[in-house]
Amino acid sequence: MNPIHLRNQLLNATEAPDFISEAASIIESLKEENAGLESVSVILKFMEEHPDFDFGVPGPLVHFVEKFYGRGYEAELLASIARKPTSHTIWLLNRVINGTKQAADRERLISALRQAESHPASDTQAKHQARHFLQRLSS
């Protein structure tokens, strides 16, 4: 599925009565097509554009993007956080931090979380989420 088609599918799904089911169907199509890392970027940008949307916890989009953990997902997530942190992408970053054992990698991710807290594109909810996770990490 090309990036424009994927974005349009996601946009259409936001109008559906059951976004989660629609998103799961989109993800199944991506899996059948052996979609790669390029889909992760589209999904994260979609999350940036819809910061107040309920994507599920964690939901099919998160399950899909996290399949690329260790294969480029982290870099895509950090790029998303650098563009426009949202409470959902900050939550994803916290999940990555929790699974990271290497001290240098962990510190780089925590630094991104700190930057998200003061990022000019972060809304109040995203800043609160970042602050919450930073407090938990320091205790």
ZIGISUL-V967838 format. One record per residue. N is the residue number from 1. RES is the residue in one letter. NEAR is the number of other C-alpha atoms within 12 Angstrom. D_LAST is the distance of its C-alpha to the last C-alpha in Angstrom with 1 decimal. Layout:
n/res/near/d_last
N/RES/NEAR/D_LAST
N/RES/NEAR/D_LAST
This chain:
n/res/near/d_last
1/M/24/43.6
2/N/20/43.7
3/P/22/40.8
4/I/17/42.9
5/H/17/43.9
6/L/29/40.4
7/R/27/39.2
8/N/19/42.2
9/Q/27/41.6
10/L/36/38.0
11/L/24/39.4
12/N/18/42.0
13/A/26/39.5
14/T/24/37.8
15/E/16/41.1
16/A/14/41.4
17/P/11/40.9
18/D/16/38.4
19/F/24/36.4
20/I/26/34.5
21/S/21/37.8
22/E/25/39.2
23/A/34/36.2
24/A/25/36.5
25/S/22/40.2
26/I/30/39.4
27/I/32/37.0
28/E/19/39.7
29/S/20/42.1
30/L/28/39.8
31/K/21/39.4
32/E/12/43.2
33/E/13/43.7
34/N/16/41.2
35/A/24/39.4
36/G/26/37.2
37/L/29/34.4
38/E/25/36.4
39/S/36/35.7
40/V/37/31.9
41/S/35/32.4
42/V/33/34.7
43/I/41/32.2
44/L/43/29.3
45/K/33/31.7
46/F/32/32.8
47/M/36/29.2
48/E/30/29.0
49/E/24/32.4
50/H/23/31.3
51/P/25/27.8
52/D/20/28.4
53/F/23/30.1
54/D/22/28.9
55/F/33/28.9
56/G/20/27.8
57/V/15/24.7
58/P/19/24.8
59/G/23/28.5
60/P/27/31.3
61/L/41/30.5
62/V/33/27.0
63/H/25/28.4
64/F/31/31.0
65/V/36/29.0
66/E/32/26.5
67/K/23/29.6
68/F/24/29.6
69/Y/25/26.3
70/G/17/27.1
71/R/16/30.4
72/G/20/29.6
73/Y/31/27.3
74/E/34/24.3
75/A/27/26.6
76/E/29/28.1
77/L/44/24.7
78/L/33/23.7
79/A/25/27.2
80/S/35/26.7
81/I/42/23.4
82/A/30/25.3
83/R/24/28.2
84/K/34/26.7
85/P/43/23.2
86/T/42/23.3
87/S/37/20.9
88/H/42/22.3
89/T/49/22.1
90/I/44/18.5
91/W/33/17.9
92/L/39/20.0
93/L/43/18.0
94/N/34/14.8
95/R/26/16.9
96/V/33/18.1
97/I/31/14.8
98/N/21/13.9
99/G/18/17.3
100/T/20/17.3
101/K/13/17.3
102/Q/13/19.0
103/A/13/16.7
104/A/12/19.1
105/D/19/19.3
106/R/22/15.6
107/E/19/15.3
108/R/21/18.4
109/L/36/17.0
110/I/32/13.8
111/S/23/16.3
112/A/34/18.4
113/L/43/15.6
114/R/31/15.3
115/Q/26/19.1
116/A/42/19.3
117/E/32/17.5
118/S/25/20.4
119/H/25/23.1
120/P/17/26.3
121/A/23/27.1
122/S/31/23.8
123/D/24/24.7
124/T/20/22.7
125/Q/23/21.4
126/A/34/20.3
127/K/30/18.5
128/H/25/16.8
129/Q/29/15.8
130/A/37/14.5
131/R/27/12.5
132/H/22/11.0
133/F/29/10.1
134/L/28/8.8
135/Q/16/6.4
136/R/14/5.4
137/L/20/5.6
138/S/10/3.8
139/S/7/0.0
